[in-house]
Amino acid sequence: MMKFSLKGLKREKRQKETFLEFIASLLSCWLITIGTCIILDNFFYMQIGVKPIILQTLFTMVFVALITRRWWIPLIVIGALTSLILFGALTNDIFAYLLRGLGDFFKWWFSMLPYESYWHSIIGFTLVHTFINIGVTILFFAITRITKSPWFVVILSLGVLVCTYVTGFINYNLLAIPFLVVGIFPFVASTKFRNKSLP
């Protein structure tokens, strides 16, 4: 009876995700996110380029990966940020002005980015791209971590790749293709999916 339970425990340990598998899934998610954000970058009046997209998605991916590994880390982060915001708003006029400015920014964003606004500038579009890149990173992270399926990653990459040609902006979107294609391989090649039959 004791031997059976020990074998069961060993099976459970084998089924747990290894660190290498975790890194492989993050790498795939990050590369696919970069490719998608490059395509989205092309839809706006001003583009921010590939380098900021790579950095923004990387920092977001690392941050989200850290706070999802332990349940108590998000509580500390949210508590610290809330305290800093409240303290800054009470003691610093510049910080309060920044918060009011962000309120105007979101009004401009949800008003479909009108030309006559102050935010219709490099600063405004940089903020728009930053928020979108963060949102796409979190979305793709959630998708890849919940499904944990190599087939889903392949379909996701190919789907975004097809959207590249549907938009009609092929020249700029060619930059996205290497990221979307290469993003398939780390997830599929990780040890978790060795027994999966893939073409």
N, C-alpha and C positions, 0 to 999 in steps of 0.2 A: 504493500500500500504506500509505503514511504517512497519506494523507488518510482512509482507511477507519478506521484506528486512532484518529485524532483524533475522528472522528464517533462512534465507539463510546464514547470517553471522555466526550464531550458528553452522550450519551444517559444514561450512568451518573450524571453530575452532575445531570441533570434528574430522575432517579428518586429521588435522595436526598431525605429529608424536610427541608422548610424549617423555619425557626424558627417561622413563623406556624402551620404545620400541627402542629408539636409543641405549641405553646401551646393550639391549638384542641382537640386530643385530651385534654390535661390538664384544660382547662376542662370539657369534657363529662364526663370521668371524675369530677371533683370534684363537679359538680352532682348527678350520679346517685348518688354515694356519700352526699352529704348527705341526699338523699331516702330512701335505704335506711336510713341510720342513724337518721333520725327515726322510721321505722316500727319498727325494732328497739328504740328507746328506749321505746316504748309497752308492750313485753312484760314489763318489769321492775317491781318493786314501787315503786321510786322513779325518777323521770325527772330528767334533767339539763337539758333544754331545748335550744332550737335554737342559741343563741349558742355554748355550749361545743362543740357538734357541728361547727359551721362552723369554729371555730378549730382544733380538734383535727385534723379532716380536712385543713384547709389546710396546717398545719405538717407533717403526715405526707406529704402529696402533694409539697410542695416538697422535703423531705428525701429522699424516695425518688427524685424526678426528678433531684436533684443526684448522688446516689450511683450512678445507673444511666447517667449520661452518660459517666463515665470509670471504668475498671476499678480504678484504684488508689485512688480516694476511699474506697470501703468498707473497704479494708484499713487505711487511716489511721484512720478513724472507729472501727472495731472494736478496733484496737490501743490507741487512746487511751482508749476507754471501759473496756476490760479492765484497763488499767494503773491508771486512777482507782479502779475498784471494788476491786481488790486492795490498792492503797495505802490507801484509805479504811477497808477492813475491818481492816487491820493497825494503823492509827494512831488510829482514831477509834471509841470505843465506841458512840457514837450511830449511826454509819453501820452498824456491825455489828448493832445492835439493829434498825435499819430493814430490813436484809436478812433477819433472822429473822422480822420482822413480815410481810414479803412472802411468806415461805414459808408462814406461817399463813394468809395471805390466799388463796393458791392452793389450799391444802387446803380452805378454806371454799368457794371457787368450784367446785371439782370435786366437792364434797359436796352440790351442788345448792342452795347458799345457805341453809343452815338458819337459823331464826329466833334460836336461842339464842346464836349467835356474836356476838362484838364487832363483826365486820365487817358485820353486818346493820344498817347505818347509812348516813347520807349519804356518809361517807368511803368505805365499802366499795363502794357502788353507783356512786359517781363513778369509782372505779378500774376497776370492771367495765366501765362504759360507755367509759372511755378506751381500755382494751385492745381492746374489740370494735371501736370506731371506727377505731383504728389498723389492726387486722386487715382490716376491710372495705375500707379505703382501699388497702392494699397489694394485696389480692385484685383489686379492680376496676382498679387501675393495671396489674397484670400482664395482665388480660384484655384491656383496651383497647389496650395497647401490643403485645401478641402478635398479636391478630387484625387490628387496624387496619382493621376493616370497618364502614362506616356502618350496614349492615343489622344487624349484631350489636349495635351500640349501640341501635338502634331497638327490637330484640327484647328486649334487656336492660331498657330503660326501661319498655316496655309490660308485661313480665313482672312487674317489681317493682310496677308500678301495679296489676296484677290482684291481686297478693298483698295490696295495701292493702285491697281490698274483701273478700277471703277472711277476713282476720283478724277483721273485724267491728267494729274500733275506728275507725269512719269519722271521727268528729269531730276527734280528734287527728291522724290520718293525712292529713287534708286539707292540712296544712302541707307534706307530702311531695310532693304532686302537682305544684305549680309547678316544683320542683327537677327532678323526673323528666322532665317535659315539655320544659322549657327546655334540659335537659342533652343532648337529641338534636341541637339545631341547630348548635352550634359544630363538632362533629365532621363532620356531614353537609355543612355549608357551607364547610369548609376547601378550599383549592385542590387538595388531593390527590384529592378525590372529585368534581371538576367534571364528569367524563365519566360518572359513575355515574347511572343512571336511577332516581330515587326519586320516589314519589308526592308 
